[in-house]
Structures are given as C-alpha cells and as structure tokens.
Amino acid sequence: MEILRINLWSSPRNISTAFMYAFAQRSDATVVDEPLYAHYLDVSGVQHPGQEAILASQNADGNQVVQDVLLGPSTTPVLFFKQMTHHLIKLDDRFLKQMANIMLIRDPRAIINSYAKVRPYPNMQDVGVQQQFELFQKLQAWGRLTAIIETSILLQDPKHILQKLCDRLDIPFQESMLSWPAGARPEDGVWAPYWYHNVHRSTGFKPYVPRSVELPPHLEELAVQCQPYYETLLNHVLK
C-alpha cells in the first residue's frame, strides 16, 4: 500500500487541532498529534504545562520518532501529522522530502494574544513564525511545499479550501471533514487539557469573526518582529 504522509506545520494557538480533527474524520486516514513535542521539550529546555506527562507519553529521541512514526508503518493510505513548526529543531530534516507538507499560518498578533494566556511571556521561538518562514524557504527549494493555508481564509469557506487542498494532495475531498463530535478526541495528545478547551467545544470549523487585538508593549514588539515573515507567507496562500 502506498502511503501519503502529510505534515501540517502550524504555529501554536492556531486552528491546527481542528484541522487534525477534520482529517481524523476521513475514512482513509490516521492522524497523529504533535509527535515531536517530547523531542522539542527535551532538546530546547523550555518548560510547558504538563511537561512530565508529555515526556512520559512520547519518545523524546526525535530522530527515532522520524523513523518509527513519521516514516513508519500505517494501516491507512493517508497518514496525517499535526506538527508545530518550532518543534523541528536539532533534527536532520531531509525526511521532509519524503512527505507532503502544508503550512498553516495566522496573524501573529492573534497568535501572541492567545498564547500569552497560557504562557505570559512568549518569544520568537515560542510562536514559531520565523521558523515557518525559514521552513517555507527550504520546502520551496526542495519542491515539497504542498500549500500554505491562512486561518482566516480557511474559516471563511472551509469546504472550498479543503477541496482545493485535497486536489493538491491528489486525494478525494470527503464531506465528513467538515464536522466532528464535540469533546475530547482519542487522537488528542496528553497536553490537551492545557491547550484544547476551545476546540473541544466545537463540532466543526467556527465561522471567522474579525477581531482587533490589543497587546501590552512587550508583546507588541514581538508582533512587529513577526509581521514581515507572516506577510511574505501570505503572498503564497491557497485562496
């Protein structure tokens, strides 16, 4: 069986979990939630909520995770990995050449505002926007970038964007991708109690509602630093 291996490279505090739930509804897919999270915590030294449980739940050897999970066996023809771009550190990333890669981007101000509610003083490494830009350059050079999806555009017409994405992946769109049962999901990582409150109340992609974001000065500076990377990626999004 030929396996389509898909990475969704997202910033934190995006709708990546909802995106994972959408793929989990497919009849031909298996999804895996952030398989490199323990690796990231182990090599970066950062402290996250639920740290001990995360490290106990996953192999922290990222290279082994690549071989055993990302490039490992699958019982379904589609294997979908929800990934945080900032988790991709201190790894030989040439494995990406064997996979389809989607980037999920969001206005940095919205990312930072949401992230700071869980960890009050995020930095550039935490929010992953610069890493997304650097990954974009690499995937473009390798010819392994399937699509860039911007959250607000997706939420305005989820069916249309998912149809276009499935076309690029050369898989049929399935209507089931547009809804899922509310509540915790079996595919959730053990960190879900700290980060997934909103998505657990959802039964599909929520309608996009424009919001203005007020940031304190120390976070405003971070948003300004992120903005040029986001605007460059915005020029390449799926519409």
C-alpha positions in Angstrom: 0.0 0.0 0.0 1.3 3.4 -1.0 1.1 5.8 2.0 0.6 9.6 1.6 2.4 11.1 4.6 1.2 14.7 5.4 2.7 17.2 7.8 0.7 20.2 8.9 3.3 22.7 10.0 1.5 25.2 12.2 2.2 28.0 14.7 0.8 27.5 18.2 -2.6 28.9 19.1 -3.9 28.4 15.6 -6.7 26.0 14.4 -4.3 23.1 13.9 -6.2 20.8 16.2 -9.5 21.5 14.4 -7.5 20.7 11.1 -6.3 17.5 12.6 -9.9 16.6 13.7 -11.0 17.2 10.1 -8.6 14.7 8.7 -9.5 12.3 11.5 -13.0 12.1 10.1 -11.7 10.8 6.7 -12.4 7.1 6.1 -8.9 6.6 4.7 -6.8 8.5 7.3 -4.9 8.1 10.5 -3.9 11.2 12.5 -1.1 11.8 15.0 -1.0 14.7 17.4 2.4 16.6 17.6 4.8 13.5 17.5 7.9 15.7 18.0 6.6 17.5 21.2 8.6 15.5 23.6 11.7 15.9 21.4 11.2 19.6 21.4 10.9 19.8 25.2 13.9 17.6 25.7 16.3 19.5 23.4 15.1 23.0 23.9 15.0 23.1 27.7 11.7 25.1 27.7 9.1 24.4 30.4 5.5 23.8 29.3 2.3 22.8 31.2 2.1 19.1 31.6 5.8 18.7 30.9 6.3 15.4 32.8 3.2 13.8 31.3 4.3 14.8 27.8 7.8 13.4 28.2 6.3 10.2 29.6 3.9 9.8 26.7 6.3 10.1 23.8 9.8 9.1 22.7 12.0 12.2 23.1 14.5 11.0 20.6 13.4 13.0 17.5 15.4 11.0 15.0 13.8 7.8 16.3 10.4 9.3 16.0 11.1 10.2 12.4 12.0 6.6 11.6 9.3 4.9 13.7 6.4 7.2 13.4 6.7 9.8 10.6 8.2 7.3 8.1 6.9 4.2 9.9 4.1 1.8 9.0 0.5 2.8 8.6 -2.8 0.8 8.4 -4.4 3.5 6.3 -3.3 5.1 2.9 -3.3 8.6 4.4 -1.1 9.4 7.5 -1.6 12.9 8.8 0.7 14.6 11.4 -0.2 17.7 13.2 3.1 19.5 13.8 4.3 22.7 15.5 7.0 24.3 13.3 9.1 25.2 16.3 9.4 21.5 17.2 11.6 21.0 14.2 14.9 21.7 15.8 18.2 19.7 16.1 16.9 17.2 13.6 18.1 16.1 10.1 15.1 17.5 8.3 15.7 15.8 5.0 12.9 13.4 5.8 10.5 16.2 4.7 11.5 15.3 1.1 9.5 12.1 1.5 6.3 13.8 2.7 3.7 16.3 1.7 4.0 19.5 3.7 1.2 22.0 4.4 1.8 25.2 6.3 -0.9 26.8 8.5 -0.4 30.5 9.2 -2.2 33.1 11.3 -1.9 36.8 12.0 0.9 37.0 14.6 -1.0 39.4 16.8 -3.8 36.8 17.2 -1.2 34.0 17.9 0.6 36.0 20.5 -2.5 37.2 22.3 -3.8 33.7 22.6 -0.5 32.1 23.5 0.1 34.6 26.3 -3.0 33.4 28.1 -1.2 30.1 28.8 2.4 31.3 28.9 2.6 35.1 29.6 5.9 35.9 28.1 6.3 34.2 24.7 9.3 34.9 22.5 10.0 34.4 18.8 11.0 30.7 19.4 7.7 30.0 21.1 5.4 31.5 18.4 7.2 29.8 15.5 6.5 32.5 12.8 10.2 33.0 11.9 10.6 29.2 11.8 7.6 29.0 9.4 9.3 31.4 7.1 12.6 29.5 7.2 10.8 26.2 6.6 8.9 27.8 3.7 12.2 28.7 2.0 13.5 25.2 2.5 10.4 23.4 1.3 10.1 25.7 -1.7 13.7 24.9 -2.7 13.1 21.2 -2.3 9.8 21.3 -4.2 8.0 19.8 -1.2 5.5 22.5 -0.2 2.0 21.4 -1.0 0.2 24.5 0.2 0.1 27.4 2.6 -3.3 27.9 4.3 -4.2 31.1 6.2 -6.6 30.6 9.1 -9.0 33.4 8.4 -9.3 32.5 4.7 -10.0 28.8 5.6 -12.6 29.8 8.2 -14.5 32.0 5.6 -15.1 28.9 3.4 -13.7 25.7 4.9 -15.2 23.4 2.2 -13.7 25.4 -0.7 -10.2 25.5 0.8 -10.3 21.8 1.9 -11.4 20.8 -1.6 -8.5 22.7 -3.2 -6.1 21.2 -0.6 -7.3 17.7 -1.4 -6.8 18.4 -5.1 -3.2 19.3 -4.4 -2.8 16.2 -2.3 -4.4 14.1 -5.0 -6.9 12.6 -2.7 -10.7 12.9 -2.9 -12.4 15.5 -0.7 -14.8 13.9 1.9 -17.7 15.9 3.3 -17.1 14.3 6.6 -14.0 16.6 7.1 -16.3 19.5 7.9 -17.7 18.3 11.2 -16.8 16.1 14.3 -18.4 15.3 17.7 -17.8 17.8 20.5 -15.5 16.9 23.3 -12.1 15.4 23.8 -10.9 13.1 21.0 -8.9 9.9 21.1 -6.2 11.4 18.9 -5.5 14.2 21.4 -2.1 14.4 23.0 -1.8 14.3 26.8 -1.3 18.1 26.7 -5.0 18.6 25.5 -6.3 19.7 29.0 -3.9 22.7 28.9 -4.5 23.9 25.3 -7.6 22.4 23.7 -10.5 23.9 25.7 -12.0 25.8 22.8 -11.7 23.2 20.1 -13.4 20.6 22.4 -16.5 22.8 22.4 -16.5 22.8 18.6 -18.3 20.5 16.1 -16.7 22.0 13.0 -14.7 25.0 11.8 -16.1 28.0 13.6 -17.1 31.0 11.3 -14.5 33.6 11.0 -15.1 36.7 13.2 -12.7 39.6 12.7 -11.3 40.9 16.0 -8.9 43.7 16.9 -6.2 42.7 19.3 -4.6 45.0 21.9 -1.2 43.8 23.1 0.9 45.0 26.0 4.2 46.8 24.9 6.5 43.7 25.4 4.2 41.6 23.2 3.6 44.4 20.7 7.4 44.4 20.0 7.3 40.6 19.3 4.3 41.1 16.9 6.2 43.7 15.0 9.2 41.3 14.6 6.9 38.6 13.3 4.9 40.6 10.8 7.3 40.7 7.9 7.6 36.8 7.9 3.8 36.5 8.0 3.3 38.9 5.2 5.8 37.1 3.0 4.0 33.8 3.6 0.6 35.5 3.0 1.6 36.1 -0.6 1.6 32.4 -1.3 -1.6 31.2 0.5 -4.3 29.0 -1.0 -7.4 31.0 -1.9 
